[in-house]
Amino acid sequence: MQEQQFQTSDVSLRICQQRGRRPDNQRLRRHIVRRLRGFELRGVRALMAADLKIGTRGSKLALWQANWVKAGLEKSHPGLAVELVIIKTKGDKILDVPLAKVGGKGLFVKEIEEALLDGRIDLAVHSMKDMPGDIPPGLCIGPVPQRELPLDVLISAGGDKLADLKQGATIGTSSLRRSAQLKHLRPDLQITGLRGNLDTRLRKLDEGQMDAIVLAAAGIHRLGLEDRVTEYLDPEDMLPAVAQGALCIEIRESDPETDRLVSILNHPQTRTVVLGERAFLHRLEGSCQIPVAGFGILQKENFTIKGLVANLDGTQVIQATASGAAQRAREIGIELAEELLASGADRILEELTAG
């Protein structure tokens, strides 16, 4: 360790000499980290551990997720200090326009990915369902932690379940997937757009702006708000979004040391299921502009996935199921997408993208 400290100190001194100024420990330390990042120098990462930076959005839920990763890393690697870097994304800035009209998937990750690519952060923590099918060159999905409950929940002002809501009741959701399935189940319902963080959505419900809202169970559970849930929606009625409830830890492909540090958080079964679901979505070129749902489960060594494509008003819903060996999860996801396309989903997608 003494030899490593001497070598690092020597590098520090030479950098200062080159820049013609006296050493400033904090400024110098940050500069050294930037110079060394991306190189495999044994022992240096341990010395510079306080500069392992996680990029995250600033919402309460996003911070919970990033702090969960931070705590897991620090517990698994004693002495490792992790810093959160809050980055505002386009999706955070534009709150008065439906997601489908703003640009679809990528709204909540692009700016964070840019920070990851240029070295301002070492890893990013996202909700996996926010991730586009294509990952930017130079980045990759790292470990996938164990998934939270992937279902949707109904929270109603009067405590009524979905089947018991009054005729013409107003339900808030920002998801075309949820909207299409709700209209398919209850054509009488009035769907209204609902943006903002979880607290904002609950506040709008409490103020009487709508009769009920539909949210992801995962966020409700992570923030300890289970007592607000009126009903957990059966996936037979409300098929979840692809990768709903899972976290994405995104890293640089050229950073094996960060990959090694975060690998402790991987949950193999969740990773298998999520990558199968994402392969399904990628084949359909799904985005927030298209009502697509996909939900996989792993039972022993068998992977089963159910997928759905619908039009906007829920009058056309095409769904199918595929299964096979777990090691073929990605191939099975693609095969399911092909089956849906051959069954008429291609026409729905063409109409939606054309519109």
Secondary structure, 3 states (H helix, E strand, C coil): CHHHHHHHHHHHHHHHHHHCCCCCHHHHHHHHHHHHCCCCCCCHHHHCHHHEEEEECCCHHHHHHHHHHHHHHHHHCCCCCEEEEECCCHHHHCCCCCHHHHCCCCCCCHHHHHHHHCCCCCEEEEEHHHCCCCCCCCEEECCCCCCCCCCEEEEECCCCCHHHCCCCCEEECCCHHHHHHHHHHCCCCEEECCCCCHHHHHHHHHCCCCCEEEEEHHHHHHCCCHHHCCEECCCCCCCCCCCCCCEEEEEECCCHHHHHHHHHHCCHHHHHHHHHHHHHHHHHCCCCCCCEEEEEEEECCEEEEEEEEECCCCCCEEEEEEEEEHHHHHHHHHHHHHHHHHHHHHHHHHHHHHC
